[in-house]
Amino acid sequence: MLVISAGVILTRGLIPVVASHPESDFTYNSIVGLQIFFQIISTYCSLVFGLLLANRSRIIWYIALILIITICIGNIIFWTNSIILYFYLGTLVLLLISKEAFDQDLFVSYIFLFVFGFLIFALIYGTIGTYLFRVDFSGINSIYDALYFTIVTYSTVGYGDIFPKTVFAKFFVMSMIVIGLIVFATSITVIAYNINRHLKKVLNHLNKGRLGMTNHIILIGYGIFSRILIQRYIREKVNFVVIDADKNLDYERQQLMDNNRLLIVSYHGHNDSLVKAQAELAAKIIIAYETDEASILATMNTREYLEAKNPQKMPEIIVRIFFDENISKAKRAGADEVIAPHILAAQQILKRHEK
């Protein structure tokens, strides 16, 4: 409804006002200019926040509520359009009724804000600005001419049928070009990156989730120990993949997942993750869950998987253990090497104390 209301402002408010604006009357010399400015901002904000409401964010719900009330007050003060007022009042009622549905934390995609938000801003800026100052241009007689000139200018085609006549118009066109270069050049880069990321997901699906790595390192279990190793591997550009059973994604885990570096398993010991990570082709498998029980179970499962695959070169299994009595259990489960950093640290402290 908020997106539709934005369209109502555009078609029943902004475009008719701009179309009837006299050529001899500059925006900054007229109260009409303030009305046009308010309608542009209202249209843009309604469109953006209307789409953001799809994420059911409580913060966006509050912002949309304030936005609608502000637009209703502005409509009464500046242009008194009953159709716009009814649409926004209806949207306000729907928002209040559906308050309980907006219970999510705020998460705004950078790609959405930049590509969509600034693209719309660039088009509105060029089209409305060019039409308001059409007396300074040659060839602009309608809002459609202004939209045509804006798109042609942003696309760097420049047919020459419409051109600025005054210094003021030339400076305005230069500002359009600067905005266009920033918005469209960066948007293409971001879109290309996004397409590339989705293409990787498609190829990953065709490969049944297998990552296509060889001689890599697999980290099973994500914690402080794994984070330290991951930072080192990233600096040294070592191929690695993380397998974990925790489904709660923080920022760092989300980054790993976006880069196909994190596999989430349904439960400890799930073989599907070892298949996707191609464990039989790995150089090392480091198991470091936050409990010894989970690490020993993962060790046993990994050893069984590797023996079933029977690779030419068996990956080394290294297991991190917390308690001394579990070291032998980890070795019986199939660990090639067991490390117990907490035990080693305690031994070092005791030795210093004895001295």
ABEGO torsion letter per residue (X at the ends): XAAAAAAAAAAAAAAAAAAABBAABBAAABAAAAAAAAAAAAAAAAAAAAAAAAAGBAAAAAAAAAAAAAAAAAAAAAAGBAAAAAAAAAAAAAAAAAAAABABBBBBBAAAAAAAAAAAAAAAAAAAAAAAAAAABBGBABAAAAAAAAAAAAAGAGAGABBBABAAAAAAAAAAAAAAAAAAAAAAAAAAAAAAAAAAAAAAAAAGGBAGBBGBBBBBEBBAAAAAAAAAAAAAGBBBBBBBABABBBAAAAAAAAAGABBBBABBGBAAAAAAAGAAABABBBBBBABAAAAAAAAAAAAAAAAAAGBABBBBBBBBBABAAAAAAAAAAGBABBBBAAAAAAAAAAAAAAX
